Amino acid sequence: MTKRILITLVGVLLLAGALAGIKTWQIRKMMDKGAVQPPPETVTTATVRSVAWETTLTAVGSLTAVQGVTVAAEQPGKVVRIAFTAGATVADGDLLVQLDTAAEEAQLRALETSAALAKVNLGRMTELVGKGLIARADYDSTEANFKQAVAQADNLRAVIAKKRIRAPFSGRLGIRLVNLGQIMREGDPVVSLQVLRPILVNFSLPQQELARLRPGLAVRLTAEGLGREPVTGEITAINPEMDAATRGVTLQATVANRDERLRPGMFATVTVVLPDRQEVLVLPATAVLYAPYSDSVFVVEDKKDERTGAASKVLRQQFVRLGERRGDFVAVQVGLQPEENVVSTGVFKLRNGQAVVVDNALAPTFEQSPKPENN
């Protein structure tokens, strides 16, 4: 019984070995004929180019007005007239709010009468002291009374003038903060007044960049709500001292802001354009196969079949070190040479040594400053 089982097992093993050998022989024959080669993958390609990129420094800035203030009352009183419209543009000295001055104006008339009488008395005393008919002390007392009466009238005129609240400079008004008939106290706000053309932007950069910075360098501002085109300006001031907490230098740039899209208090991305340019190798960012261990691209190379002599294109996976990214492009620091062709899309489905066919009929357009449509 045991001998029969052993013979059966040996027979099964011999049969399995024969079948495996036959199958291996068939696969090798098929491979020699190219029967199991997968069809070439259709890919789009892009050429690695050497371009000159401008050197820039980027920071986040805060916008502030050249002049900005909340106009407030200097004297208490009742609002009897509001002479401005919220959001309007005003000139220096324009009347904004009129407070009640009826009591002050009545007092002023009394003081002006006293000053006029004191002036007449001073004229008489001047004639008498010239003739030696009165003592010099009486003349000095009359002169002091006249000057005191004039000063009291001038003081009341100043109080009346302060109750006419005027724009301290030309600019754009904000939202009205007072109402007709309101009793205002000293320091109560009336309206915000801001100069919007031009406008300033304050931002900071690391101290190691200080040597490359100077007034007059161009800046570009981008912010939400500004549209696609950046707003341009230039650096106008560099703070002479460093921030002790961040070791950064504070800079101020001036932007024309002709259409007044920029407003004080907004945040914006500030790009400082340096005069020197750098030569870099660039390729589309979609050509990179990103991975935790290292990024790579697939270079398209020509290959000639040794047996048939037919030419074909195959992929070579090349590891790269990337640099700055701008728009649709990314800079390559190490790994590629100019004019090499790399697969530009769909790299996640490719492998090293794979045969490909290049078809750029549907290749996307890559731009350094893309402007995608908002659909």
Secondary structure, DSSP 4 states (H G I P E B T S, - for coil): -HHHHHHHHHHHHHHHHHHHHHHHHHHHHHHHTTTTPPPPEEE-EEE-EEEEEEEEEEEEEEEEESSEEEEE-SS-EEEEEE---TT-EE-TT-EEEEE--HHHHHHHHHHHHHHHHHHHHHHHHHHHHHHT-S-HHHHHHHHHHHHHHHHHHHHHHHHHHHTEEE-SSSEEE------TT-EEPTT-EEEEEE--SSEEEEEEEEGGGGGG--TT-EEEEE-TTS-SSPEEEEEEEEEEEE-TTT-EEEEEEEE--TT----TT-EEEEEEEEEEEEEEEEEEGGG-B--SS-EEEEEEEEEE-TTT--EEEEEEEEEEEEEEEETTEEEEEES--TT-EEE-S-GGG--TT-EEEE--TTPPP--SS------
